[in-house]
Amino acid sequence: MQGDSEAILCRVIDSMANGLIAIDREGTIFVFNDAAERLLGMEKGKALGKNLLSIVPNSGLVNVLRTGEAETGRPQAVGARTVIANRAPMFRDGELIGAVSVFQDVTEMEKMSRELDSTRALVRTLEEVLGGAGEWMVVVDANGIVTMISEEYAEFNGTTVADAVGKHATQVIENTRMHVVAKTGVAEIGERQSIHGRSLIVNRIPLKDGDRVIGAYGRVVFKTVEQLRELASKMNLLESKVKYYEEELTHLRGARYTFASIVGAGTAISAAKAEAERASRTDSTVLLRGETGTGKELFAHAIHAAGPRRVGPFIKLNCAAVPAELLESELFGYEEGAFTGARRGGKPGKFELAAGGTLFLDEVGDMPLPMQAKLLRVLQEKEVDRLGGTGSRRLDLRLIAATGRNLEEMVGQGTFRADLYYRVNVIPIRIPPLREHPEDLGAIAEAFLARLSADAGEPKRRLSAELLGILRAYPWPGNVRELQNGLERAVAMSPREVLEPEHFPAHLMRYAHGMWKVATPGAVEGGGEGRSAKSPGSLAAVKVEAERSAILSALAAAGGNRTKAAEMLGIHRVKLHEKIKRYGIAGSSGQKK
């Protein structure tokens, strides 16, 4: 019978869900049930008869042997698990003979407790949100029963939070559809709802657990319709401001000129504009060719402004204006520490800055050969590496190049790479010099004068017919830029509304004088035979020469005295001095005043 009782006791101990370990006075294990085997990961056969500390080194059960006092609810780490142990001493006839520990795994319980604490914290947060900031909000469950409501919304509906929670939404909120949204799962955004005679704008949003609707959340977005109208007005104003700022940004970052800025209706300039307009519709590389001052940059701006990348940046770089040793960092950029003096944080190059837009490389024919090779690689690979960088950046831009040099001749001389020439010369556009479309000179001059007058806030100036004839005959080596400079000088030096030849630089008048001499070979005084070969503008040149001769005669008659000479000519002495200087009359500086 005793054996049967022990067997039954062993089966009872092994059937326990809690682990059980008993040790004798020396700490040797003599009871080790199945739950202890599972929780400690140790086979029962290997544990029985062993010292407890060899199995569980941090066990607190040996402390009970030392103190003889029980310990309850003691946590203990066992590998990745946490157990809670109750420990008690065992006595026989008042003598301590061992100790026993009953323990259970609380790892899952701790996890559930933490999740419960998180849920409680989230609920408290939601309650604080609902109750604070003056928001009018409500939450219902799948049956339309109010589970949460903000204090102010409850007050507006003539109730309290305590009274509202637990009731159906229709019993709390007038004209509500919260229960409908909780049933259908279809959100209702920006809906109008009338409560106590006030029109509100509300949102009703279903709450889901996966595909199952578990409730709905409602919020009063606008407490009056007037608030919505006020917001709409502000949004319209902001939209207008954003549009304005976008246009300003596009103007600052993008092209400043369009094809309308290119003045001229002659055959030569019209053909160039037509080619450029066709090129602007593509993303191909354009090479603008023309003499200095013909307006290559103006064409580059216009092509960008008319193309699909017009909202992107327009970045320009004059290859001839940047020293060769700095050109690479200007084009490709650099990383911090790439070289001595490198900007902290690095610097993007022109290629990066032009992303999404257009890069205009002016004077590309002046680029050094080593840089030509690097430029070619970038154009072929469509990737750019910063100096000192370790990674490549993809390029997305349109390239427009310009040059006034003969690239074909340079390719033959070996000063310009043939492969780069073919890469940039995809769509070549020749911009004619001013001397090839003199019929446009009047319109170009008029446009410049209008702008100069607007900038200075003065009345618009105009050219005399005589001056216009001289300007059309002049070859303009500096082209439109030279014309612009001459007009600016004339406007600054003359108070008159009509500009005359005397207001233009002396070298231009000397050219007109030289043309008159060439145009009248073998002229005989008093005869017209030698003047039959006059060039365009020579009538104006005759007047210039006559005026110069009259000044020389007056100075000779006055013995070099400018004051007397001016009286003879009927002009002011200052005006005489200007004409002497303009016509380059030799020896005038030493004559008497």
Residue pairs with C-beta under 8 A, 6 or more apart in sequence:
13 20
13 31
13 33
14 33
14 34
14 35
15 34
16 33
16 35
16 102
17 35
17 104
18 35
18 102
18 103
18 104
19 33
19 35
19 36
19 38
19 39
19 40
19 83
19 101
19 102
19 103
19 104
20 31
20 32
20 33
20 35
20 36
20 100
20 101
20 102
20 103
21 29
21 31
21 32
21 33
21 36
21 52
21 61
21 100
21 101
21 103
22 29
22 30
22 31
22 90
22 98
22 99
22 100
22 101
23 29
23 30
23 52
23 61
23 62
23 65
23 98
23 99
23 100
24 30
24 97
24 98
25 65
25 96
25 97
25 98
26 51
27 51
27 52
27 53
27 62
27 65
28 49
28 50
28 51
28 52
29 47
29 48
29 49
29 50
29 51
29 52
29 55
30 48
30 49
30 98
31 100
32 42
32 44
32 47
32 48
33 44
34 44
36 42
36 44
36 47
36 103
37 43
37 44
37 47
39 78
39 81
39 83
39 103
39 105
40 47
40 55
40 56
40 78
41 79
42 55
47 55
52 59
52 61
52 62
53 59
53 62
56 78
58 76
58 77
59 76
59 101
60 71
60 74
60 76
60 85
60 87
61 85
61 87
61 99
61 101
62 99
63 71
63 87
64 70
64 71
64 87
64 88
64 89
64 99
65 89
65 96
65 98
65 99
68 89
68 96
69 89
70 86
70 87
70 88
70 89
71 85
71 86
71 87
71 88
72 86
72 87
73 84
73 86
74 84
74 85
74 86
74 87
75 82
75 83
75 84
75 85
75 106
76 82
76 83
76 84
76 85
76 103
77 83
80 107
81 105
81 107
82 105
82 106
82 107
82 110
83 103
83 104
83 105
83 106
84 103
84 104
84 106
85 101
85 102
85 103
86 101
86 102
86 103
87 99
87 100
87 101
88 99
88 100
88 101
89 96
89 98
89 99
90 96
90 97
90 98
90 99
90 100
91 97
126 148
127 148
129 135
129 137
130 137
130 139
130 148
130 149
130 150
130 151
131 150
131 151
131 161
134 152
135 150
135 152
135 153
135 219
135 220
136 150
136 152
136 153
136 156
136 219
136 220
136 223
137 148
137 149
137 150
137 153
137 217
137 218
137 219
137 220
138 146
138 148
138 149
138 150
138 153
138 169
138 172
138 173
138 178
138 217
138 218
138 219
139 146
139 147
139 148
139 149
139 207
139 215
139 216
139 217
139 218
140 146
140 147
140 169
140 178
140 179
140 182
140 215
140 216
140 218
141 147
141 182
141 214
141 215
142 182
142 183
142 213
142 214
142 215
143 168
143 179
143 182
144 168
144 169
144 170
144 178
144 179
144 182
144 183
145 166
145 167
145 168
145 169
146 164
146 165
146 166
146 167
146 168
146 169
146 172
147 165
147 215
148 165
149 161
149 164
149 165
149 172
150 161
151 160
151 161
153 220
154 160
154 161
154 163
154 164
154 172
156 195
156 196
157 164
157 172
157 173
157 174
157 195
158 196
159 172
164 172
168 179
169 176
169 178
169 179
170 176
170 179
173 195
174 194
174 195
174 196
175 193
175 194
175 195
176 193
176 218
177 188
177 191
177 193
177 204
178 204
178 216
178 218
179 216
181 187
181 188
181 204
181 205
181 206
181 216
181 218
182 206
182 207
182 213
182 215
182 216
183 213
184 206
184 213
185 206
185 208
185 213
186 206
187 203
187 204
187 205
187 206
188 202
188 203
188 204
189 203
189 204
189 205
190 201
190 203
190 221
191 201
191 202
191 203
191 204
192 199
192 200
192 201
192 202
192 225
193 199
193 200
193 201
193 202
194 200
198 223
198 224
199 224
199 225
200 220
200 222
200 223
200 224
200 225
201 220
201 221
201 222
201 225
201 227
201 228
202 218
202 219
202 220
202 221
203 218
203 219
203 221
204 216
204 217
204 218
205 216
205 217
205 218
206 213
206 215
206 216
206 217
207 213
207 214
207 215
207 216
207 217
208 214
221 228
222 228
222 231
250 310
250 311
253 312
253 313
253 314
253 357
254 304
254 305
254 310
254 311
254 312
254 313
254 314
254 357
255 300
255 301
255 302
255 304
255 305
255 310
255 314
255 358
256 301
257 298
257 301
257 302
257 305
258 301
258 302
258 305
258 306
259 273
259 276
259 277
259 302
259 305
259 306
261 298
261 301
261 302
262 269
262 273
262 295
262 298
262 299
262 302
263 440
263 443
263 444
263 447
264 270
264 273
264 437
264 440
264 443
264 444
265 440
265 443
266 437
266 439
266 440
267 437
268 432
268 436
268 437
269 432
269 437
269 440
272 299
272 429
272 430
272 431
272 432
275 427
275 429
276 286
276 299
276 302
276 303
276 429
277 306
279 286
279 303
279 427
279 429
280 302
280 303
280 304
280 306
280 307
281 306
281 307
281 308
282 307
282 427
283 307
283 308
283 309
283 398
284 426
284 427
285 379
285 398
285 399
285 400
285 401
285 423
285 424
285 426
285 427
286 300
286 303
286 399
286 400
286 401
286 426
286 427
286 428
286 429
287 364
287 400
287 401
287 402
287 403
287 424
287 425
287 426
287 427
287 428
287 429
288 296
288 299
288 300
288 400
288 401
288 402
288 403
288 429
288 431
289 296
289 402
289 403
289 404
289 428
289 429
289 430
289 431
290 296
290 402
290 404
290 430
290 431
290 432
290 433
291 404
291 433
291 477
291 479
292 404
292 478
292 479
292 481
293 434
293 478
293 479
293 480
293 481
293 482
294 431
294 432
294 433
294 434
294 479
294 480
295 431
295 479
295 480
296 362
296 402
296 404
296 431
297 316
297 360
297 362
297 402
299 429
299 431
300 314
300 316
300 358
300 360
300 362
300 400
300 402
301 314
303 358
303 400
304 310
304 314
304 357
304 358
304 360
304 398
304 400
305 314
307 358
307 398
309 356
309 357
309 358
309 397
309 398
311 356
311 357
312 354
312 355
312 356
312 357
312 358
312 397
313 353
313 354
313 355
313 356
313 357
313 358
314 354
314 357
314 358
314 360
315 350
315 353
315 354
315 357
315 358
315 359
315 360
316 359
316 360
316 361
316 362
317 330
317 331
317 350
317 359
317 360
317 361
317 362
318 362
318 363
319 327
319 361
319 362
319 363
319 364
319 366
319 367
319 371
320 362
320 363
320 366
321 363
322 330
324 368
324 371
327 367
327 368
327 371
328 371
328 374
328 387
329 338
329 339
329 347
329 349
329 387
330 349
330 350
331 349
331 350
331 351
331 371
331 374
331 375
332 349
332 351
332 374
332 378
332 384
332 385
332 386
332 387
333 346
333 347
333 348
333 349
333 351
333 352
333 384
333 386
333 387
334 342
334 343
334 346
334 347
334 349
334 386
334 387
334 388
334 389
335 342
335 346
335 386
335 387
335 388
335 389
336 342
336 343
336 344
336 345
336 346
336 388
337 388
338 346
338 386
338 387
338 388
338 389
339 387
339 388
342 388
346 386
346 388
348 386
349 384
349 386
350 359
351 359
351 378
351 384
351 393
351 395
351 397
352 384
352 393
354 397
355 395
355 396
355 397
356 396
356 397
357 397
357 398
358 397
358 398
358 399
358 400
359 397
359 398
359 399
359 400
360 400
360 401
360 402
361 367
361 399
361 400
361 401
361 402
362 401
362 402
363 402
363 403
363 404
364 401
364 402
364 403
364 424
365 403
365 404
365 405
365 407
365 410
365 416
366 403
366 405
367 375
369 415
369 416
369 417
372 416
372 417
372 420
373 417
373 420
375 420
376 417
376 419
376 420
376 423
378 384
378 395
379 399
379 420
379 423
379 424
380 423
381 392
382 394
382 395
382 396
383 392
383 393
383 394
383 395
384 392
384 393
384 395
385 391
385 392
385 393
386 393
399 424
401 424
407 416
407 421
407 425
408 421
410 416
411 417
411 418
411 421
433 476
433 479
434 440
434 441
434 444
434 476
434 479
434 480
434 483
435 475
435 476
438 472
441 468
441 471
441 472
441 483
442 463
442 468
442 472
444 480
444 483
445 463
445 468
445 471
445 483
445 487
446 462
446 463
448 483
448 484
448 487
448 488
449 460
449 461
449 462
449 463
449 487
449 491
450 460
452 461
452 487
452 488
452 491
453 459
453 460
453 461
453 491
456 491
458 491
459 497
460 497
461 490
461 491
461 494
461 496
461 497
461 498
461 499
462 497
462 498
462 499
463 471
463 498
463 499
464 498
464 499
464 500
464 501
466 500
466 501
466 539
466 540
466 543
467 499
467 500
467 501
467 503
467 504
467 540
469 536
469 537
469 539
469 540
470 501
470 504
470 508
470 509
470 512
470 537
470 540
470 541
470 544
471 483
471 504
471 508
472 536
472 537
473 512
473 515
473 535
473 536
473 537
473 538
473 541
474 508
474 511
474 512
475 511
476 482
476 483
478 485
486 504
486 505
486 508
487 499
489 503
489 504
489 505
490 499
490 503
490 504
491 499
493 503
494 500
494 503
496 503
501 509
501 512
501 540
501 543
501 544
502 509
502 578
502 579
502 582
505 582
506 581
506 582
506 583
506 584
509 544
509 582
509 583
510 583
510 584
512 537
512 540
512 541
512 544
513 541
513 544
513 545
513 548
513 583
515 535
515 537
515 538
515 541
516 538
516 541
516 542
516 544
516 545
518 535
519 531
519 533
519 534
519 535
519 538
519 541
520 530
520 531
520 533
520 534
520 538
521 530
521 533
522 529
522 530
523 529
523 530
523 531
524 530
531 538
544 583
547 579
547 583
548 583
548 585
550 569
551 565
551 569
551 576
551 579
551 580
551 583
551 585
552 585
554 565
554 566
554 568
554 569
555 562
555 565
555 585
555 588
555 591
557 565
557 568
558 564
558 565
558 568
559 592
560 591
560 592
561 591
561 592
561 593
562 573
562 576
562 577
562 580
562 591
562 592
562 593
563 573
563 593
565 576
566 572
566 573
566 575
566 576
569 576
571 579
573 593
580 588
581 588
